[in-house]
């Protein structure tokens, strides 16, 4: 094998890893509790007292 082929394989694998990482980070849950990452699941409503009628 010549050096150009080895360099090209290395660049290709690096680009594949980079694109895979971008895709994984966009799909993976952001806060661990839900997959949408919108932040609604992490809201803490325990300190809110509803008004009694």
ChimeraX attribute file (.defattr): number of C-alpha atoms within 10 A of each C-alpha:
attribute: neighborCount
match mode: 1-to-1
recipient: residues
	/A:1	5
	/A:2	6
	/A:3	8
	/A:4	9
	/A:5	10
	/A:6	11
	/A:7	11
	/A:8	11
	/A:9	12
	/A:10	12
	/A:11	12
	/A:12	12
	/A:13	12
	/A:14	12
	/A:15	12
	/A:16	11
	/A:17	12
	/A:18	12
	/A:19	12
	/A:20	12
	/A:21	12
	/A:22	10
	/A:23	11
	/A:24	11
	/A:25	11
	/A:26	12
	/A:27	12
	/A:28	13
	/A:29	14
	/A:30	14
	/A:31	13
	/A:32	10
	/A:33	11
	/A:34	14
	/A:35	12
	/A:36	14
	/A:37	16
	/A:38	11
	/A:39	11
	/A:40	9
	/A:41	13
	/A:42	12
	/A:43	7
	/A:44	8
	/A:45	7
	/A:46	6
	/A:47	6
	/A:48	7
	/A:49	7
	/A:50	6
	/A:51	5
	/A:52	4
	/A:53	3
